[in-house]
């Protein structure tokens, strides 16, 4: 498997937009938060399980954004309108 070319700040933005945390993704992947940070930064290779947990957390559009395949990241989750 080839390593995806993740852009750290884009990956973190996609996680933030989906309201997911690094500890949550690390727990789902079965790795430490430190390892996940190193994988996102490109300092360590990730396993298929790590990349899948990250893809699941940020969704297909977030994955395209995090890997530089698109420059658009939109909030897909509906929000309640503020009360007047």
C-alpha positions, 0 to 999 in steps of 0.5 A: 500500500502506498502512503497517502500524502496527508497535509497535517493542517488540512487533516486537522481542519477536517477533523475539527470540522467533523468534531472528531479528536485525535484521541478518538481516532487513535483509539479507533485505530488502536494506536497512541495519539503520539503515533497518530500525530507522527503518521499525519505529519509524515514522520512514520508510516501508518498501517491500513487500520490507521488510515481507515480510522482517519478516513472514517473520522473525516469522511470522503470529502475530508479525506480528499481535502486532507490529501490535497485532491481538492481545495474545498472543505464544507461542513456537511453536518446540519446545525440548529439555527441560533435562537433569537 
